[in-house]
């Protein structure tokens, strides 16, 4: 968000991060897997755009990022679930996603040595894969700084400052920061931050 705002000429952009470095929370702990294979159209559409962003990052911005598209394989062992997977694969394909529906025999050929005991079938998304979450975070931080944004670590946002019904800034562990616009990017703690402005955001860590 800081990068896109700064790059769009939104004015003075400041990102505050409560940790001593970026990407050290759930981002740094996450495996970095990405996939197109989801059960809802909205998730698939979001994944298409997100994966395009991830896989084109280095080419678009000239910064390194480790990305490997080795695919995601889902093994299904019940007929009722298999019917659901086949229907879901059709939905994914209708949105332009490459998904292979495999028999047990085809799965064994794809992954030699895999146990196919009780296997009804499998779905394989060859363009699914894994990327480096801290690397992507640091990449966008670099781009944000280049675009003029400032990033301060070790600063915790505690509350949204208000004057009547207007946002005037953020109360932080280092005092108040004045700003007419606040982007709540607190992740699973976003609900707690929103509550300080009287907004009910149903998120809990």
N, C-alpha and C positions, 0 to 999 in steps of 0.2 A: 504494500500500500504506500509506504514512504517513497519507494522508487517511482511508482506511477504518478503520484501526486507531484513530486519534484520535477519529473520529466515533462509533465503536462503544464508546468509553469504555475503551479497553485500558490506560489509564494514561499514564505519561510516554513519549512517542514522540520519538525523535531520528533524523533522516535526515542521513547524512554523504555529501557529494559531493566527489570528489577535484578536480574542475575548479573554476574560480573563479565559475562560474555554472551554473545548471541547464540541461539540454537543449543543451549545447554540443558534445556528441560525435556519435555516430551519429544521435541524435534530431534534432539541429539540421541535420545534413547530409542527412536523408532528405526525399524529395519529398512525402511525406504522403498518397500514394495509398491508398485502401481499396477493397476489392471483395469481392463475394459469390462470384465465379466462381473456385472452387477445385475440384480433382479428388477430394478426399477429404471424406467426410461430416463428420469432425471439424473440418477447416479451415473448412468452410462454416458449421457451427454456431457456432464461435468467432467467425467474421466477423459473423454475424447479431447476436450479443450485443455485439461491439465497436462495430459501426456504429450500433447503437441507442444505445450510450453516447455516441458522438461526436456524432450528430445531435441528441440531446436535451440536450446539455451546457448550452447557454446557457439554455434554457427551465427546466431543472431547478435550475441553480445561480445564474442571474442574472449570469453572466460572459460577456463577448464571446468568440466563437470563429469564425474564418473557415471555412466549410464550403461546398463546391460539389458537388452531385450531378449531374454532366453525363454520367455513364455511362462504362463501359469497353467497348471494341469489340475483339474478337479475330478476326483474319482467318486463314482456314485455306486452304491451297493443296494439300493432298494428301487423297485419298479416305480412306485408312486413318486419318489423323488426324481427318478430318471425322466419321467414324463414332464415334470416341471422344468428340469434342466434343458430338455429339448425345446420346449416352448420358449424358454428364456433366451436360448441361443438364437432362435428365429427373430426375436425382438432385437437382440443385439446386432444381428446381421442387417436388419431393416434400417439400422442407424449407420451402417457402413463399417461396422466392426468385423474383423476377420476372426471367426471362431470355428474350430473344427470339432465336429461331433464324431466321437470314436467308439468303435466296438472294443471289447476286451482284447481281441486279437490285435487290433490296430494300436491300442495303447501299449501292448507288450513290444511291438515293433518300434514304437516311438521311444520307449524307455526300456531298453534291454535289461532283464533281470528283475523287473518290478513284479510283485505278486499280484496276480489277477484273480485270486480265489474270491468267489462271491461277487465279482465285479460285473455290474450290468453294463456300464459304459463310462465314458469320460468326455469332458470338454476341454479343449486346449486353445488358449489364446496366444498365438506366437508373438504378438507385439506387446504383451504384458512383460513386466520386468522389474528392475530394481535400480534406484538411483541413490545419490548421496545427499540426504537431507541437510546436514550441516554445511556441505559444500554449496548447495543451492541457496541456503540462507545467507551464507557469507558472500556468495556471488551477487545476490540482490542488494546486500548491504553496500558492497563496493559500487554497484551501479547507482544506488541512492545517493551515496556521498559524491560521486562524480556529477550527479545532477544538482547538487547543492544542498541536499538534506543533511541534517546533523543527527548523530546517534550518540546517546549517552547511556552507558551501562551503570548498574548499581543504583538505579533510580526506580523506586516502586510507585506506581500510580495507585493512590489510596481512595480517591473520590473525584467525581466530576464536580467542578465548581459552577455554581449557578447564581444568577441575579434574576429573581423572579422565575420566569420560564425560559430564560435564555442562558445558554452555555457561555461561561466566561473563561474556562480553562480547566486545569487539573490540579488537584492537591496531591503532592508527592512527598516522598520521604525526605526530600530536600527543600520543601516549601512549595508555594503555588507557582504554576506556570500559566501565564495568561495566553488564551487562545480563543478566538470566536468559533473554532471548529475543532471537535475532538473525534478521533477515530478510535473506537473501543476494539483493540486487538489483543485482549487479555486471554484469549483462548477459553478454556473451561472455567476460568474465573471471570469471564465477561459478564455473567449474570450478577455477580456481587458488585462489580463496578457500576453496572447499569442501575442497580437498586439505589445507589447514592444519588441518582438523578430522578428517582421515582419511576423508573422504567422497569417493568417486569419482563426479564429475559429468562426463559426457563432452561437454564444451564446449570449443572452442578458438577464439580470435579469429583 
